[in-house]
């Protein structure tokens, strides 16, 4: 099996940066009012966003490099096995959830089947216990190149609320993520 990595936030330092700084760099000053609007729309569809709890925007380079280096060395399966062991170790250490980001769908399915805590995916295939898609991607307001797992839920919608409802329905019906969104 060929495992494909994808890196988010390639320009961030290894330790990440404060979330506010990241948002100002990406969207410019004065973006904070959008969180209030998004939180209000989220409440309307049963999602209680806790944006204030996001304090650091991480650089995910090292996590995603594992699969690339494994592929170059012909050791993708060994890297996938280690990721499964690490997920189990996180669960055994008391993690309430495990978040899988940008990994092959088959690996996401395997890890989900092996754990008893909820497994949430962002670019980890349709077989995790839950899905995350950044709201800016749901509403198609992220500038530039979009990751493979992104779907624009504003297509055919008249409002951001309708786009969010379309995302929630697509996840609940398991229409999203589809094969074209998976690694």
C-alpha positions as CSV (number, residue, x, y, z in Angstrom):
1,X,0.0,0.0,0.0
2,X,1.3,3.5,-0.8
3,X,0.8,6.0,2.1
4,X,0.6,9.6,1.1
5,X,1.5,12.5,3.5
6,X,0.2,16.0,3.4
7,X,1.5,18.9,5.4
8,X,-0.5,21.8,6.7
9,X,1.0,25.1,7.7
10,X,4.4,24.6,6.1
11,X,5.7,28.1,6.9
12,X,5.2,27.9,10.7
13,X,8.1,27.3,13.1
14,X,8.4,23.7,14.5
15,X,6.9,24.8,17.8
16,X,3.9,26.5,16.2
17,X,2.8,30.1,16.9
18,X,0.1,31.7,19.0
19,X,-3.3,31.2,17.3
20,X,-4.1,34.9,17.2
21,X,-0.9,35.7,15.4
22,X,-1.6,32.9,12.9
23,X,-5.1,34.2,12.2
24,X,-3.8,37.8,11.8
25,X,-1.2,36.6,9.3
26,X,-3.6,34.5,7.4
27,X,-6.7,36.8,7.4
28,X,-5.5,40.2,8.5
29,X,-6.3,42.2,11.6
30,X,-9.9,42.4,12.7
31,X,-10.8,38.9,11.9
32,X,-11.9,38.1,15.5
33,X,-15.5,39.2,14.8
34,X,-15.9,36.3,12.4
35,X,-15.5,33.9,15.3
36,X,-18.5,35.4,17.0
37,X,-20.6,34.9,13.8
38,X,-19.3,31.4,13.3
39,X,-20.0,30.5,16.9
40,X,-23.6,31.8,16.6
41,X,-24.2,29.8,13.4
42,X,-22.6,26.7,15.0
43,X,-25.0,27.0,18.0
44,X,-27.9,27.0,15.5
45,X,-26.9,23.6,14.1
46,X,-25.9,22.1,17.5
47,X,-22.1,22.7,17.4
48,X,-20.6,24.5,20.5
49,X,-17.3,25.9,19.2
50,X,-14.7,26.7,21.9
51,X,-12.4,28.9,19.8
52,X,-10.9,30.5,23.0
53,X,-9.4,27.1,23.8
54,X,-7.3,27.1,20.6
55,X,-4.1,28.9,21.8
56,X,-1.4,27.5,19.5
57,X,-1.4,26.9,15.7
58,X,0.8,23.9,15.3
59,X,3.2,23.1,12.5
60,X,2.5,19.5,11.5
61,X,5.6,19.0,9.4
62,X,7.2,16.3,11.6
63,X,4.1,14.3,11.9
64,X,3.6,14.2,8.2
65,X,7.2,13.6,7.3
66,X,7.0,10.1,8.9
67,X,5.0,8.7,6.0
68,X,7.2,10.4,3.3
69,X,10.4,9.2,4.9
70,X,9.0,5.7,5.3
71,X,8.0,5.7,1.6
72,X,11.5,6.7,0.6
73,X,13.0,3.9,2.6
74,X,10.4,1.3,1.6
75,X,9.1,1.2,5.2
76,X,5.6,2.6,4.9
77,X,4.0,-0.4,6.6
78,X,6.5,-0.1,9.5
79,X,5.6,3.6,9.9
80,X,1.8,2.7,9.8
81,X,2.4,0.0,12.4
82,X,4.1,2.5,14.7
83,X,1.3,5.0,14.2
84,X,-1.2,2.3,15.3
85,X,1.0,1.5,18.4
86,X,1.3,5.2,19.2
87,X,-2.5,5.7,19.0
88,X,-3.0,2.8,21.4
89,X,-0.4,4.2,23.7
90,X,-2.2,7.6,23.7
91,X,-5.5,5.8,24.6
92,X,-3.8,3.8,27.3
93,X,-2.2,6.9,28.8
94,X,-5.7,8.4,29.3
95,X,-6.5,10.3,26.1
96,X,-10.2,11.1,25.8
97,X,-10.0,11.1,22.0
98,X,-7.4,10.5,19.3
99,X,-7.2,12.9,16.3
100,X,-5.8,11.6,13.0
101,X,-4.8,14.1,10.5
102,X,-3.9,13.6,6.8
103,X,-3.3,9.9,6.9
104,X,-4.4,7.2,4.5
105,X,-8.0,6.2,4.8
106,X,-7.2,2.5,5.4
107,X,-4.9,3.4,8.3
108,X,-7.6,5.7,9.8
109,X,-10.0,2.7,9.5
110,X,-7.6,0.3,11.2
111,X,-6.7,2.7,14.1
112,X,-10.4,3.4,14.7
113,X,-11.2,-0.3,14.8
114,X,-8.4,-0.9,17.3
115,X,-9.3,1.9,19.8
116,X,-12.2,2.2,22.2
117,X,-11.9,6.0,22.5
118,X,-13.4,8.2,19.8
119,X,-11.2,8.7,16.8
120,X,-11.7,12.0,14.9
121,X,-10.4,12.5,11.4
122,X,-9.3,15.4,9.3
123,X,-8.2,13.9,6.0
124,X,-8.2,10.4,7.6
125,X,-10.9,8.7,5.6
126,X,-14.6,8.1,6.2
127,X,-14.3,5.3,8.8
128,X,-13.2,7.4,11.8
129,X,-15.8,8.0,14.5
130,X,-16.1,11.7,13.6
131,X,-14.9,14.3,11.1
132,X,-13.4,17.7,11.4
133,X,-13.2,20.2,8.6
134,X,-11.9,23.7,9.3
135,X,-14.8,26.1,9.0
136,X,-13.0,28.3,6.6
137,X,-12.8,25.3,4.3
138,X,-16.4,24.3,4.8
139,X,-17.4,27.8,3.8
140,X,-14.8,28.0,1.0
141,X,-13.1,31.2,2.3
142,X,-9.6,29.7,2.7
143,X,-7.3,31.4,0.1
144,X,-4.9,29.5,-2.1
145,X,-4.4,25.8,-2.7
146,X,-6.7,23.6,-0.7
147,X,-5.9,20.2,0.7
148,X,-7.2,17.1,-1.0
149,X,-9.7,16.4,1.9
150,X,-11.4,19.8,1.5
151,X,-14.9,20.0,0.1
152,X,-16.7,23.3,-0.6
153,X,-20.0,23.0,1.2
154,X,-21.2,26.4,0.0
155,X,-21.9,25.1,-3.5
156,X,-25.6,25.5,-4.1
157,X,-26.1,27.1,-0.7
158,X,-27.6,30.6,0.0
159,X,-25.9,31.3,3.4
160,X,-23.1,30.2,5.6
161,X,-25.6,28.5,7.9
162,X,-26.9,26.5,4.9
163,X,-23.3,25.5,4.1
164,X,-22.7,24.3,7.7
165,X,-25.9,22.4,7.6
166,X,-24.8,20.8,4.4
167,X,-21.5,19.7,6.0
168,X,-23.2,18.3,9.0
169,X,-25.7,16.3,6.8
170,X,-22.9,15.0,4.6
171,X,-20.9,13.8,7.6
172,X,-24.0,12.2,9.2
173,X,-25.0,10.5,6.0
174,X,-21.4,9.4,5.4
175,X,-21.3,11.1,2.0
176,X,-18.3,13.1,3.2
177,X,-15.5,12.4,3.0
178,X,-15.8,10.6,-0.3
179,X,-13.0,8.7,-2.1
180,X,-11.7,11.9,-3.8
181,X,-11.1,13.4,-0.3
182,X,-9.0,10.5,0.9
183,X,-5.3,9.7,0.8
